């Protein structure tokens, strides 16, 4: 089924798990924590545009004292380095998904930045809904200080 951001908001309302607003308003809630940066694109297969968006937001988080875990950025760094054995490992079906899930489990929050395509990306939706179901803080950055990010 397609992502239902309004439904997720309704389910999370009052739980204290969902925070939204401009990035500057979210950083005090996330500073000092490990945050999974949920952006469109599959690790190891992200387009250059997707990778740039993930890297930009990972950098912004890092500069604000948030330990950012971006599967796209980390996978790109691993694949760009010297032979690491990943050529064989990544042929295993589900390798990158399982690896990304372990990063998610290690995170204390999920950050969804307003990069192109985030609302429709199944990987962003899956991580966001997982966070609410498992009592993990979900921070959705509004591109505009007014209103909800998915309105």
TORKOL-4160 file (C-alpha; in steps of 0.2 Angstrom, whole numbers, padded with zeros to 4 digits, m for minus):
151
<pt num="1" X="0000" Y="0000" Z="0000"/>
<pt num="2" X="0006" Y="0018" Z="m0003"/>
<pt num="3" X="0013" Y="0028" Z="0011"/>
<pt num="4" X="0000" Y="0036" Z="0023"/>
<pt num="5" X="0009" Y="0050" Z="0032"/>
<pt num="6" X="m0007" Y="0058" Z="0038"/>
<pt num="7" X="m0012" Y="0041" Z="0045"/>
<pt num="8" X="0005" Y="0039" Z="0054"/>
<pt num="9" X="0003" Y="0056" Z="0061"/>
<pt num="10" X="m0014" Y="0051" Z="0068"/>
<pt num="11" X="m0008" Y="0035" Z="0075"/>
<pt num="12" X="0007" Y="0044" Z="0084"/>
<pt num="13" X="m0002" Y="0059" Z="0090"/>
<pt num="14" X="0000" Y="0060" Z="0109"/>
<pt num="15" X="0013" Y="0047" Z="0110"/>
<pt num="16" X="0028" Y="0059" Z="0111"/>
<pt num="17" X="0037" Y="0048" Z="0098"/>
<pt num="18" X="0033" Y="0059" Z="0083"/>
<pt num="19" X="0042" Y="0076" Z="0082"/>
<pt num="20" X="0040" Y="0088" Z="0066"/>
<pt num="21" X="0046" Y="0105" Z="0062"/>
<pt num="22" X="0061" Y="0114" Z="0055"/>
<pt num="23" X="0077" Y="0106" Z="0057"/>
<pt num="24" X="0083" Y="0119" Z="0070"/>
<pt num="25" X="0068" Y="0114" Z="0081"/>
<pt num="26" X="0072" Y="0096" Z="0080"/>
<pt num="27" X="0090" Y="0096" Z="0084"/>
<pt num="28" X="0088" Y="0099" Z="0103"/>
<pt num="29" X="0078" Y="0083" Z="0104"/>
<pt num="30" X="0091" Y="0073" Z="0094"/>
<pt num="31" X="0108" Y="0080" Z="0099"/>
<pt num="32" X="0119" Y="0067" Z="0108"/>
<pt num="33" X="0109" Y="0053" Z="0100"/>
<pt num="34" X="0112" Y="0041" Z="0086"/>
<pt num="35" X="0099" Y="0045" Z="0072"/>
<pt num="36" X="0096" Y="0034" Z="0057"/>
<pt num="37" X="0094" Y="0046" Z="0042"/>
<pt num="38" X="0080" Y="0039" Z="0031"/>
<pt num="39" X="0081" Y="0045" Z="0013"/>
<pt num="40" X="0076" Y="0038" Z="m0003"/>
<pt num="41" X="0087" Y="0025" Z="m0012"/>
<pt num="42" X="0094" Y="0008" Z="m0008"/>
<pt num="43" X="0111" Y="0006" Z="0000"/>
<pt num="44" X="0124" Y="0002" Z="m0013"/>
<pt num="45" X="0112" Y="0006" Z="m0027"/>
<pt num="46" X="0107" Y="0025" Z="m0023"/>
<pt num="47" X="0108" Y="0037" Z="m0037"/>
<pt num="48" X="0120" Y="0051" Z="m0036"/>
<pt num="49" X="0106" Y="0063" Z="m0032"/>
<pt num="50" X="0100" Y="0052" Z="m0018"/>
<pt num="51" X="0117" Y="0050" Z="m0011"/>
<pt num="52" X="0120" Y="0069" Z="m0011"/>
<pt num="53" X="0104" Y="0072" Z="m0002"/>
<pt num="54" X="0109" Y="0058" Z="0011"/>
<pt num="55" X="0126" Y="0065" Z="0013"/>
<pt num="56" X="0120" Y="0083" Z="0015"/>
<pt num="57" X="0108" Y="0079" Z="0029"/>
<pt num="58" X="0121" Y="0067" Z="0037"/>
<pt num="59" X="0133" Y="0081" Z="0037"/>
<pt num="60" X="0120" Y="0094" Z="0045"/>
<pt num="61" X="0116" Y="0081" Z="0058"/>
<pt num="62" X="0135" Y="0078" Z="0062"/>
<pt num="63" X="0138" Y="0097" Z="0063"/>
<pt num="64" X="0124" Y="0099" Z="0076"/>
<pt num="65" X="0130" Y="0085" Z="0087"/>
<pt num="66" X="0119" Y="0071" Z="0081"/>
<pt num="67" X="0128" Y="0055" Z="0076"/>
<pt num="68" X="0120" Y="0051" Z="0059"/>
<pt num="69" X="0119" Y="0034" Z="0052"/>
<pt num="70" X="0114" Y="0035" Z="0034"/>
<pt num="71" X="0114" Y="0018" Z="0025"/>
<pt num="72" X="0117" Y="0026" Z="0008"/>
<pt num="73" X="0132" Y="0036" Z="0013"/>
<pt num="74" X="0140" Y="0022" Z="0023"/>
<pt num="75" X="0137" Y="0009" Z="0009"/>
<pt num="76" X="0144" Y="0021" Z="m0004"/>
<pt num="77" X="0160" Y="0024" Z="0007"/>
<pt num="78" X="0162" Y="0005" Z="0009"/>
<pt num="79" X="0160" Y="0002" Z="m0010"/>
<pt num="80" X="0172" Y="0016" Z="m0014"/>
<pt num="81" X="0186" Y="0009" Z="m0004"/>
<pt num="82" X="0199" Y="m0005" Z="m0007"/>
<pt num="83" X="0193" Y="m0023" Z="m0009"/>
<pt num="84" X="0183" Y="m0027" Z="0006"/>
<pt num="85" X="0174" Y="m0043" Z="0002"/>
<pt num="86" X="0158" Y="m0034" Z="m0002"/>
<pt num="87" X="0158" Y="m0039" Z="m0020"/>
<pt num="88" X="0154" Y="m0057" Z="m0014"/>
<pt num="89" X="0143" Y="m0052" Z="0001"/>
<pt num="90" X="0132" Y="m0040" Z="m0009"/>
<pt num="91" X="0127" Y="m0054" Z="m0021"/>
<pt num="92" X="0118" Y="m0062" Z="m0006"/>
<pt num="93" X="0099" Y="m0058" Z="m0008"/>
<pt num="94" X="0094" Y="m0046" Z="0005"/>
<pt num="95" X="0112" Y="m0042" Z="0010"/>
<pt num="96" X="0110" Y="m0023" Z="0010"/>
<pt num="97" X="0092" Y="m0023" Z="0018"/>
<pt num="98" X="0099" Y="m0034" Z="0033"/>
<pt num="99" X="0114" Y="m0023" Z="0035"/>
<pt num="100" X="0103" Y="m0007" Z="0035"/>
<pt num="101" X="0091" Y="m0015" Z="0048"/>
<pt num="102" X="0105" Y="m0018" Z="0060"/>
<pt num="103" X="0109" Y="0001" Z="0058"/>
<pt num="104" X="0091" Y="0005" Z="0062"/>
<pt num="105" X="0092" Y="m0006" Z="0077"/>
<pt num="106" X="0107" Y="0003" Z="0084"/>
<pt num="107" X="0099" Y="0020" Z="0082"/>
<pt num="108" X="0089" Y="0029" Z="0095"/>
<pt num="109" X="0079" Y="0040" Z="0083"/>
<pt num="110" X="0075" Y="0041" Z="0065"/>
<pt num="111" X="0077" Y="0057" Z="0055"/>
<pt num="112" X="0067" Y="0060" Z="0039"/>
<pt num="113" X="0074" Y="0075" Z="0030"/>
<pt num="114" X="0064" Y="0084" Z="0016"/>
<pt num="115" X="0074" Y="0077" Z="0001"/>
<pt num="116" X="0066" Y="0074" Z="m0016"/>
<pt num="117" X="0055" Y="0059" Z="m0016"/>
<pt num="118" X="0054" Y="0056" Z="0003"/>
<pt num="119" X="0035" Y="0055" Z="0004"/>
<pt num="120" X="0034" Y="0042" Z="m0010"/>
<pt num="121" X="0049" Y="0031" Z="m0005"/>
<pt num="122" X="0044" Y="0014" Z="0002"/>
<pt num="123" X="0061" Y="0013" Z="0011"/>
<pt num="124" X="0058" Y="0029" Z="0020"/>
<pt num="125" X="0040" Y="0025" Z="0024"/>
<pt num="126" X="0045" Y="0007" Z="0030"/>
<pt num="127" X="0058" Y="0014" Z="0042"/>
<pt num="128" X="0046" Y="0028" Z="0048"/>
<pt num="129" X="0032" Y="0016" Z="0052"/>
<pt num="130" X="0044" Y="0004" Z="0060"/>
<pt num="131" X="0050" Y="0018" Z="0072"/>
<pt num="132" X="0032" Y="0022" Z="0078"/>
<pt num="133" X="0028" Y="0003" Z="0080"/>
<pt num="134" X="0044" Y="0000" Z="0090"/>
<pt num="135" X="0043" Y="0016" Z="0101"/>
<pt num="136" X="0058" Y="0025" Z="0093"/>
<pt num="137" X="0058" Y="0044" Z="0091"/>
<pt num="138" X="0053" Y="0049" Z="0073"/>
<pt num="139" X="0059" Y="0066" Z="0068"/>
<pt num="140" X="0051" Y="0072" Z="0051"/>
<pt num="141" X="0059" Y="0089" Z="0045"/>
<pt num="142" X="0047" Y="0101" Z="0038"/>
<pt num="143" X="0054" Y="0110" Z="0023"/>
<pt num="144" X="0044" Y="0125" Z="0028"/>
<pt num="145" X="0042" Y="0131" Z="0046"/>
<pt num="146" X="0023" Y="0132" Z="0044"/>
<pt num="147" X="0012" Y="0117" Z="0044"/>
<pt num="148" X="0015" Y="0098" Z="0043"/>
<pt num="149" X="0028" Y="0091" Z="0032"/>
<pt num="150" X="0017" Y="0079" Z="0023"/>
<pt num="151" X="0002" Y="0092" Z="0020"/>
